[in-house]
């Protein structure tokens, strides 16, 4: 019987926390997005006729921060 009681309690906690965040977001609209990615360019320049020669030497990391107000 106790195991069946946990499911509604966890669902209630999850749903109320999401709703509480939505109300606070309307008052304070600050966001900060951060990302890490990889970019690559394999154009006509380079060793295109050799297999795996341009595989990883054309990949560069990309980092970014994007604030929103």
C-alpha positions, -999 to 999 in steps of 0.1 A, spaced: 0 0 0 28 24 8 44 19 -27 12 31 -44 12 63 -23 46 74 -37 35 78 -73 9 106 -66 33 123 -42 61 124 -67 38 135 -95 24 163 -74 59 175 -65 70 175 -101 40 193 -114 39 220 -87 76 228 -91 72 234 -129 43 256 -123 61 276 -96 90 282 -120 66 295 -147 52 321 -124 86 333 -113 98 335 -149 70 360 -158 85 384 -132 122 380 -139 130 373 -176 167 367 -174 182 338 -192 218 326 -198 225 300 -224 259 284 -226 270 260 -253 299 238 -264 299 225 -299 322 214 -328 324 231 -362 340 217 -393 347 228 -428 358 205 -455 358 225 -487 377 221 -520 410 229 -503 430 201 -487 436 164 -492 402 155 -504 415 125 -525 430 108 -494 408 88 -471 405 101 -435 431 129 -441 405 156 -435 385 138 -409 396 155 -376 421 182 -387 392 204 -399 372 202 -367 375 232 -342 357 237 -309 331 264 -305 321 279 -271 294 305 -265 274 324 -239 242 341 -248 224 363 -222 188 373 -227 170 401 -209 
